[in-house]
Amino acid sequence: QVQLVESGGGLVQPGGSLRLSCAASTSIFSFNFVGWYRQAPGKQREFIGSITRGGTTGYADSVKGRFTISRDSAENTVSLQIDSLRPEDTADYYCHAANDEGGRYWGQGTRVTVSS
């Protein structure tokens, strides 16, 4: 059973940075897509960005320039670097992966709170 485990969330002041990680129980190259999503209180889950097996990244317009996705194949992790954090970035952050066999997987999420 494939598992995804997010970590790195916490309380941070506005303007600060965080690096979230999504650790997979299998090779990240078994996925054709790994994406990051977030869900703020009272709102729908929204797409943040993604990385493909080939290494192509894409981002939602709302986060371009502040959010960066990268991967570490040795550690089987996909990371989300968030800079210049804003209170509106407060949310639960999730990673999602899909493989060629149609499998779809979600992590349990990690909470980010941006507050002074």
Secondary structure, 3 states (H helix, E strand, C coil): CCCEEEECCEEECCCCCEEEEEEECCCHHHEEEEEEEEECCCCCCEEEEEEECCCCEEECCCCCCCEEEEEECCCCEEEEEECCCCHHHCEEEEEEEEECCCCEEECCCEEEEECC
